[in-house]
Amino acid sequence: MKILFVHQNFPGQFLHLAPALVSRGHQVVGLTAARNKRTAPVPVLRYRDPAERKVEGAAKTYAEMSERGVSVARAALQLTRQKGFVPDIVFGHGGWGETLFLREVWPEARHLTYAEFYYRAKCADTGFDPEFQNVDGPNLSVVARRAHLLQALVEADAALAPTAWQASTYPEELRDKISVIHDGIDTDRVQPDPRARLTLPNGRVLTPGDEVLSFVNRNLEPYRGYHIFMRALPEVMKARPEAQIVIVGGDAQSYGPAPAKGMTWKQIFLDEVKDRVDLSRIHFLGNVPYPEFLSLLQVTRVHAYLTYPFVLSWSMLEAMSAGALVVGSRTKPVEELIRDGENGRLVDFFDVNGWSEALTAALADPEAAAPLRAAARATISDSYDLKRHSLPRLVEFVENAGR
């Protein structure tokens, strides 16, 4: 079959799936944004990034997404007219409007969409954190910005979500379209390694057995609980004077409200606690190459993971696979994988004292956590392993075109 993946940051979630389909004899092509510089595992064509439109108000998101959809549709027409490529299956990420008009270009193809998350005005990320509440009444902008997500799912023949909770955010009457298959974790690579080493910026080398507390996110921001984690640190560092705190993440903004102009969430919440912590033991690494990230997970004693009710980070599953003790927030995405006292620990998201106590206790007694760490590893190996679980199911989903 001829299979087209559409993703502005291709390969994105299709990193392993695209080459797996090639190995089975399919012709696979990626269609991505012109600005995307990521290395692709299959041949890639590019669409022109849409020009910015000065649209404000409730229609802003849909205007931007539909313009991207038009750019992709034009590239799709060119792909067929100039190269004669007519896909049997089109699989795109529904989050950026890229798939909105592709059925008009290829009406005979089967259309699949990656249904990652459906925004809600309440009972999900919006309105969850009282510190960042909208005080102007109902958050109508959230309702408006999900129009393209709804259209993408309606236009698709079938959809894929990585977790059951993320699938549950979509309207009930459309959930029958959604299959739940996680992207998968390469547990052969992401596993405990007693030989792991992580060199800090100050030259210190951390090894398994050291008292390391890790926190990882793409960017350091409230959606991923950075503010709660930082507020818990003073008591943790006071109780554990040998603990090294290693934080991975950038200064930009991925989700939620932006900080005040000229500020970063990283600095705002570091400034809040800097007079009550030993800054020489807090190591901000920024964004790091994957091998360095993996080494951190292999040397860490405790990994803190917090998130609003939102998209679940791969990093939490990778930490579990690497054998770390994960102390996670008691929020729906996390509770889908972590069972308190069985394969990790859970703490209420906003309970700063609870976080201090749980992290301190976990750092103090690594032997007691050994069964939890083993169970966490088993959770990922048994249900989320890339090669033996997720990838075969993903291949089947595409080859059957979601039927």
C-alpha positions as CSV (number, residue, x, y, z in Angstrom):
1,M,0.0,0.0,0.0
2,K,0.9,3.7,-0.4
3,I,0.8,5.3,3.0
4,L,1.2,9.1,3.7
5,F,2.0,10.4,7.2
6,V,1.2,14.1,7.8
7,H,2.8,15.9,10.8
8,Q,4.3,19.4,11.0
9,N,7.2,18.0,13.1
10,F,7.5,14.6,11.3
11,P,8.3,12.0,12.4
12,G,6.8,13.0,15.7
13,Q,4.7,10.1,17.0
14,F,5.4,8.1,13.8
15,L,9.1,7.7,14.4
16,H,9.0,3.9,14.7
17,L,5.8,3.2,12.9
18,A,6.8,4.7,9.5
19,P,10.0,2.6,9.0
20,A,8.2,-0.5,10.4
21,L,5.6,-0.2,7.6
22,V,8.4,0.2,5.1
23,S,10.0,-3.0,6.3
24,R,6.7,-4.7,5.5
25,G,6.8,-3.6,1.9
26,H,4.7,-0.5,1.9
27,Q,5.6,2.7,0.2
28,V,5.7,5.3,2.9
29,V,6.1,9.1,2.5
30,G,6.0,11.9,5.0
31,L,4.5,15.3,4.5
32,T,5.8,18.0,6.9
33,A,6.2,21.7,7.3
34,A,9.0,23.5,5.4
35,R,10.6,24.7,8.6
36,N,10.9,21.2,10.1
37,K,14.5,20.2,10.2
38,R,14.2,16.9,12.0
39,T,15.7,13.8,10.5
40,A,13.1,11.6,8.9
41,P,13.2,7.7,8.6
42,V,11.3,7.8,5.2
43,P,11.3,10.1,2.2
44,V,9.7,13.5,3.1
45,L,7.9,16.2,1.1
46,R,7.3,19.6,2.5
47,Y,4.4,22.0,2.5
48,R,4.8,25.8,2.7
49,D,4.2,27.2,6.1
50,P,1.0,29.3,6.0
51,A,1.3,33.1,6.2
52,E,0.2,34.6,9.5
53,R,-3.3,36.0,9.5
54,K,-4.2,38.8,11.8
55,V,-7.3,37.1,13.3
56,E,-8.2,37.7,16.9
57,G,-11.0,36.5,19.2
58,A,-12.7,33.2,19.3
59,A,-12.0,32.4,15.6
60,K,-8.2,32.8,16.0
61,T,-7.3,29.1,16.4
62,Y,-9.6,27.8,13.7
63,A,-8.4,30.5,11.3
64,E,-4.8,29.5,11.9
65,M,-5.5,25.7,11.7
66,S,-7.6,26.0,8.6
67,E,-4.9,28.0,6.8
68,R,-2.5,25.3,7.6
69,G,-5.0,22.8,6.3
70,V,-5.2,24.7,3.0
71,S,-1.4,24.7,2.7
72,V,-1.3,21.0,3.2
73,A,-4.1,20.4,0.7
74,R,-2.3,22.4,-1.9
75,A,0.9,20.3,-1.3
76,A,-1.2,17.2,-1.5
77,L,-2.6,18.2,-4.9
78,Q,1.0,18.9,-6.1
79,L,2.1,15.5,-4.8
80,T,-0.5,13.8,-6.9
81,R,-0.2,15.9,-10.0
82,Q,3.6,16.1,-10.2
83,K,4.6,12.8,-8.7
84,G,1.6,10.7,-9.3
85,F,1.4,9.7,-5.6
86,V,-2.1,8.7,-4.6
87,P,-2.1,7.2,-1.1
88,D,-4.3,4.4,0.0
89,I,-4.0,5.6,3.6
90,V,-3.5,9.0,5.0
91,F,-2.5,9.2,8.7
92,G,-2.1,12.7,10.2
93,H,-2.0,14.4,13.6
94,G,-5.2,16.2,14.1
95,G,-3.8,18.8,16.4
96,W,-2.6,21.4,13.8
97,G,-5.3,21.4,11.2
98,E,-3.2,19.6,8.6
99,T,-5.7,16.9,7.8
100,L,-8.8,19.1,7.6
101,F,-9.2,19.1,3.8
102,L,-7.3,16.0,2.7
103,R,-10.4,14.0,2.1
104,E,-11.3,16.5,-0.6
105,V,-8.0,15.7,-2.3
106,W,-8.1,11.9,-1.9
107,P,-11.7,10.9,-1.4
108,E,-11.0,7.2,-2.0
109,A,-8.2,6.9,0.6
110,R,-8.8,5.8,4.2
111,H,-8.1,8.7,6.6
112,L,-6.7,8.2,10.1
113,T,-6.1,10.8,12.7
114,Y,-3.9,10.9,15.8
115,A,-6.4,12.1,18.5
116,E,-4.0,13.3,21.2
117,F,-6.2,15.5,23.3
118,Y,-9.6,17.3,23.1
119,Y,-9.7,20.6,25.0
120,R,-12.3,21.0,27.7
121,A,-13.5,24.2,29.3
122,K,-13.5,22.3,32.7
123,C,-12.6,18.9,34.1
124,A,-9.2,18.8,32.3
125,D,-6.3,21.2,32.2
126,T,-8.3,24.4,31.9
127,G,-9.5,25.6,35.3
128,F,-7.5,22.9,37.1
129,D,-4.9,25.2,38.8
130,P,-6.5,27.9,41.0
131,E,-3.3,29.9,40.8
132,F,-3.9,30.4,37.1
133,Q,-7.6,30.6,36.9
134,N,-9.6,32.6,34.3
135,V,-11.6,35.1,36.4
136,D,-13.5,36.5,33.5
137,G,-16.3,33.9,33.5
138,P,-16.7,30.8,31.2
139,N,-13.6,30.1,29.2
140,L,-15.2,30.4,25.8
141,S,-11.9,30.5,24.0
142,V,-11.2,26.9,25.0
143,V,-14.4,25.8,23.5
144,A,-13.6,27.7,20.3
145,R,-10.1,26.3,19.9
146,R,-11.3,22.7,19.7
147,A,-13.3,23.2,16.5
148,H,-10.5,21.9,14.3
149,L,-10.0,18.9,16.5
150,L,-13.6,18.0,16.2
151,Q,-13.5,18.4,12.4
152,A,-10.4,16.3,12.1
153,L,-12.1,13.4,14.0
154,V,-15.3,13.7,12.1
155,E,-13.5,13.6,8.8
156,A,-11.4,10.6,9.7
157,D,-12.4,7.0,9.2
158,A,-10.7,6.0,12.5
159,A,-8.5,7.6,15.1
160,L,-5.8,6.7,17.5
161,A,-5.1,7.9,21.1
162,P,-2.1,7.0,23.2
163,T,-3.9,6.6,26.5
164,A,-7.5,5.7,27.6
165,W,-7.8,8.9,29.5
166,Q,-6.8,11.1,26.5
167,A,-9.3,9.2,24.4
168,S,-12.0,9.9,27.0
169,T,-11.6,13.7,26.6
170,Y,-13.3,13.4,23.2
171,P,-17.1,13.6,22.8
172,E,-18.7,10.3,23.9
173,E,-20.6,9.9,20.6
174,L,-17.3,9.8,18.7
175,R,-15.2,7.6,21.0
176,D,-16.1,4.5,19.1
177,K,-13.8,5.8,16.3
178,I,-10.8,5.9,18.7
179,S,-8.4,3.0,19.3
180,V,-6.1,3.3,22.3
181,I,-2.5,2.3,21.5
182,H,0.5,3.9,23.1
183,D,3.4,5.0,20.9
184,G,5.6,2.6,22.9
185,I,8.8,2.6,24.9
186,D,11.9,0.8,23.7
187,T,12.5,-1.1,26.9
188,D,15.6,-2.9,25.5
189,R,17.3,0.5,25.4
190,V,15.5,2.2,28.3
191,Q,16.4,-0.1,31.1
192,P,18.4,0.0,34.4
193,D,22.1,0.2,33.8
194,P,24.5,0.0,36.8
195,R,27.3,1.4,34.5
196,A,25.4,4.6,33.7
197,R,27.1,7.9,34.3
198,L,25.9,11.5,34.1
199,T,28.4,14.4,34.2
200,L,27.0,17.6,35.6
201,P,28.0,21.0,34.4
202,N,30.2,21.4,37.5
203,G,32.1,18.3,36.5
204,R,30.6,16.0,39.2
205,V,29.8,12.5,37.9
206,L,26.6,10.9,39.1
207,T,26.2,7.1,39.2
208,P,23.5,4.7,40.2
209,G,23.3,4.6,44.0
210,D,23.9,8.4,44.3
211,E,21.1,10.4,46.0
212,V,19.6,12.0,42.9
213,L,16.2,13.6,42.5
214,S,15.2,14.2,38.9
215,F,12.6,16.4,37.2
216,V,12.1,16.4,33.4
217,N,9.9,18.3,31.0
218,R,10.3,19.8,27.6
219,N,9.8,23.2,29.2
220,L,9.7,24.2,32.8
221,E,6.1,25.5,33.4
222,P,3.0,25.2,35.6
223,Y,1.2,22.6,33.3
224,R,3.9,20.1,34.4
225,G,3.9,21.1,38.0
226,Y,7.3,22.9,38.0
227,H,6.0,25.5,40.5
228,I,4.8,22.7,42.9
229,F,8.1,20.8,42.6
230,M,10.2,23.9,43.3
231,R,8.1,24.8,46.3
232,A,8.6,21.3,47.7
233,L,12.4,21.5,47.4
234,P,13.4,23.6,50.4
235,E,12.1,20.9,52.9
236,V,13.5,18.1,50.8
237,M,17.0,19.6,50.6
238,K,16.9,20.5,54.3
239,A,16.1,16.9,55.2
240,R,18.5,15.4,52.7
241,P,21.7,17.4,52.7
242,E,23.5,15.0,50.2
243,A,20.7,15.0,47.6
244,Q,21.5,16.3,44.1
245,I,18.6,17.8,42.2
246,V,18.8,17.5,38.4
247,I,16.3,19.4,36.3
248,V,15.9,19.0,32.6
249,G,13.8,21.4,30.5
250,G,13.9,24.6,28.5
251,D,12.9,28.1,29.3
252,A,10.3,28.5,26.7
253,Q,6.5,27.9,26.9
254,S,4.8,24.7,25.6
255,Y,1.4,24.9,27.2
256,G,-0.8,27.3,29.1
257,P,-0.4,31.0,29.9
258,A,2.8,32.8,29.1
259,P,4.7,34.4,32.0
260,A,5.1,38.2,32.2
261,K,7.1,39.7,29.4
262,G,10.8,39.3,29.9
263,M,10.3,36.5,32.4
264,T,10.4,32.7,32.4
265,W,8.5,30.3,34.6
266,K,11.8,28.7,35.4
267,Q,13.2,31.9,36.9
268,I,9.9,33.0,38.5
269,F,9.7,29.9,40.7
270,L,13.4,29.5,41.3
271,D,13.4,33.1,42.6
272,E,10.6,32.2,44.9
273,V,12.7,29.6,46.8
274,K,16.3,30.5,46.1
275,D,16.9,31.9,49.6
276,R,15.8,28.6,51.1
277,V,17.7,26.1,49.0
278,D,21.3,25.2,48.4
279,L,21.7,26.4,44.8
280,S,24.9,24.5,44.4
281,R,22.9,21.2,44.6
282,I,20.3,22.2,42.0
283,H,21.5,21.5,38.5
284,F,19.6,22.9,35.5
285,L,20.7,21.1,32.4
286,G,18.3,22.7,29.9
287,N,17.3,20.5,27.0
288,V,19.7,17.6,26.6
289,P,20.5,15.0,23.9
290,Y,18.6,11.7,24.4
291,P,21.6,9.7,25.6
292,E,22.2,12.2,28.4
293,F,18.5,12.2,29.3
294,L,18.5,8.4,29.5
295,S,21.6,8.4,31.7
296,L,19.8,10.7,34.1
297,L,16.9,8.3,34.4
298,Q,19.4,5.4,35.0
299,V,21.2,7.2,37.8
300,T,18.3,8.8,39.5
301,R,17.0,7.5,42.8
302,V,13.6,9.3,42.6
303,H,11.9,10.9,39.6
304,A,9.2,13.5,40.3
305,Y,6.5,13.8,37.6
306,L,3.6,16.2,37.8
307,T,1.0,17.1,35.2
308,Y,-2.3,18.8,35.0
309,P,-5.0,16.5,33.5
310,F,-3.5,16.8,30.1
311,V,-1.3,14.8,27.7
312,L,0.9,12.2,29.4
313,S,4.6,12.7,28.9
314,W,6.7,9.9,27.4
315,S,9.3,10.8,30.0
316,M,7.2,9.3,32.9
317,L,7.0,6.0,31.1
318,E,10.7,6.1,30.2
319,A,11.6,6.8,33.9
320,M,9.5,3.7,34.9
321,S,11.2,1.6,32.2
322,A,14.6,2.8,33.4
323,G,13.9,1.5,36.9
324,A,13.4,4.8,38.6
325,L,11.0,5.3,41.5
326,V,8.4,7.6,40.1
327,V,6.5,9.9,42.5
328,G,3.7,11.2,40.4
329,S,0.8,13.6,40.7
330,R,-2.6,12.1,41.6
331,T,-4.1,13.2,38.3
332,K,-6.0,11.1,35.8
333,P,-3.3,10.7,33.2
334,V,-0.8,9.5,35.8
335,E,-3.2,7.3,37.6
336,E,-3.8,5.3,34.4
337,L,-0.3,3.8,34.9
338,I,0.8,4.3,38.5
339,R,-0.9,2.6,41.4
340,D,0.2,4.1,44.7
341,G,2.3,1.7,46.7
342,E,2.4,-0.9,44.0
343,N,4.5,0.5,41.1
344,G,5.2,4.0,42.3
345,R,3.9,6.7,44.6
346,L,1.1,9.3,44.1
347,V,0.7,12.7,45.7
348,D,-2.1,15.2,45.3
349,F,-0.9,17.7,42.7
350,F,-1.2,20.8,45.0
351,D,0.0,19.3,48.2
352,V,3.4,20.9,48.6
353,N,4.0,19.4,52.0
354,G,2.9,16.0,50.8
355,W,5.5,16.3,48.0
356,S,8.2,17.3,50.3
357,E,7.4,14.3,52.6
358,A,7.1,11.8,49.8
359,L,10.3,12.8,48.0
360,T,12.2,12.9,51.2
361,A,11.0,9.5,52.3
362,A,11.8,8.0,48.8
363,L,15.3,9.5,48.8
364,A,16.0,8.3,52.3
365,D,15.2,4.6,51.8
366,P,16.0,3.3,48.3
367,E,15.9,-0.3,49.4
368,A,12.2,0.0,50.5
369,A,11.4,1.2,47.0
370,A,13.1,-1.7,45.2
371,P,9.8,-3.6,44.7
372,L,8.1,-0.5,43.4
373,R,10.9,0.1,40.9
374,A,10.7,-3.5,39.7
375,A,7.0,-3.3,39.3
376,A,7.2,0.0,37.4
377,R,9.6,-1.6,35.0
378,A,7.3,-4.6,34.6
379,T,4.3,-2.3,33.9
380,I,6.1,-0.8,30.9
381,S,7.6,-4.0,29.7
382,D,4.3,-5.9,29.9
383,S,1.9,-3.3,28.4
384,Y,3.9,-0.5,26.7
385,D,6.9,-2.1,25.2
386,L,7.6,-0.8,21.7
387,K,8.8,-3.8,19.8
388,R,6.7,-6.5,21.5
389,H,3.5,-4.7,22.3
390,S,2.8,-1.2,20.8
391,L,4.5,-1.4,17.4
392,P,2.7,-4.6,16.3
393,R,-0.6,-3.1,17.3
394,L,0.2,0.1,15.5
395,V,1.1,-1.6,12.3
396,E,-2.1,-3.7,12.5
397,F,-4.1,-0.5,13.0
398,V,-2.6,1.2,9.9
399,E,-2.7,-1.9,7.7
400,N,-6.3,-2.5,8.6
401,A,-6.9,1.3,8.1
402,G,-8.6,1.5,11.5
403,R,-11.3,-1.1,10.7
